[in-house]
């Protein structure tokens, strides 16, 4: 399983970004996909996940939206109303089974993409 995240960048507070994560080497539709982020000096934290349903961290509810396109084997993270505290490296991850919020539940990880939100 290979995952490649892209779409990060520098944006002003209040702005939007859409991250993409392309998967290969996997029957994509069978996998639950998660997004995590890691800010400098902090642990990697759950952002959201999509499987049979959706789940989001409280800190991003109402601002971030996860979607997937199984035909394109890609999962997206639409981030709106960005805040400086959203600054982090964002990672996508994959797992079989029900969606999970714990980092250790995911067996496959892509390289991260940097998101920087300026105030």
C-alpha positions in Angstrom: 0.0 0.0 0.0 1.4 3.4 -1.0 -0.2 6.6 0.1 0.8 10.0 -1.2 -0.5 13.2 0.4 -0.4 16.5 -1.4 -2.0 19.9 -1.5 -0.4 21.5 1.5 0.8 25.1 1.5 0.8 28.5 3.2 -2.6 30.1 3.7 -3.9 33.1 5.8 -6.2 32.5 8.7 -9.7 32.1 7.5 -8.6 30.6 4.2 -9.1 27.2 2.8 -7.0 24.3 1.5 -7.9 20.9 0.0 -5.5 18.0 0.7 -5.5 14.9 -1.4 -4.2 11.5 -0.6 -3.7 9.1 -3.5 -3.6 5.4 -2.8 -2.0 2.6 -4.9 -1.4 -1.1 -4.4 -4.6 -1.6 -2.6 -8.3 -2.3 -3.2 -9.1 1.2 -2.1 -12.8 0.8 -1.4 -12.1 -1.9 1.2 -10.0 0.5 3.4 -10.9 3.1 5.9 -8.9 6.2 5.5 -7.8 8.6 8.2 -6.2 12.0 8.4 -3.8 12.9 11.2 -1.6 15.9 11.8 1.5 16.7 13.8 2.5 20.1 14.9 6.1 20.9 16.0 6.8 19.4 19.4 3.5 17.7 19.6 2.2 14.2 19.1 0.5 13.1 16.0 -3.2 13.6 16.5 -6.4 12.4 14.8 -8.2 14.8 12.4 -10.8 12.7 10.8 -11.6 9.4 9.1 -13.9 8.0 6.5 -15.2 4.5 6.1 -18.8 3.4 6.3 -19.3 6.6 8.2 -17.4 9.8 9.1 -15.7 10.9 12.2 -13.9 14.1 13.1 -11.9 15.5 15.9 -13.8 18.1 17.9 -11.2 20.7 17.0 -12.1 20.5 13.3 -15.8 19.7 13.3 -17.8 22.1 11.1 -14.6 23.3 9.4 -13.1 20.2 7.8 -14.7 17.7 5.5 -13.4 14.4 4.4 -14.5 12.7 1.2 -13.3 10.0 -1.0 -13.4 9.0 -4.7 -13.0 5.2 -4.9 -12.7 5.4 -8.7 -9.7 7.7 -8.3 -8.5 5.8 -5.2 -8.2 9.2 -3.5 -9.3 10.6 -0.2 -9.7 14.4 0.3 -9.5 16.7 3.3 -11.3 20.0 2.6 -10.2 22.5 5.3 -12.1 25.7 5.6 -11.9 28.6 8.2 -8.3 27.7 8.9 -6.7 28.8 12.1 -3.0 29.3 13.0 -3.4 26.3 15.3 -4.1 24.1 12.3 -0.5 24.5 11.3 1.0 21.0 11.1 2.2 18.3 8.9 -0.8 16.4 7.7 -0.7 12.6 7.1 -3.1 10.2 5.5 -3.4 6.6 6.7 -5.2 3.5 5.8 -6.6 0.5 7.7 -9.0 -2.4 7.2 -12.0 -2.6 9.4 -14.1 0.1 11.1 -12.8 3.6 11.2 -10.5 4.4 14.1 -9.2 7.5 15.9 -6.1 6.0 17.3 -2.9 6.5 15.4 -1.7 2.9 16.3 -4.8 1.5 14.6 -3.5 2.4 11.2 -1.0 0.2 9.4 -0.3 2.2 6.4 0.9 5.8 6.2 1.9 8.3 3.6 4.4 11.0 3.7 3.0 14.2 5.1 2.2 17.5 3.6 2.9 20.7 5.4 0.1 23.1 6.1 1.0 26.5 7.5 -1.7 29.0 8.5 -0.5 32.6 9.1 -2.3 34.9 11.4 
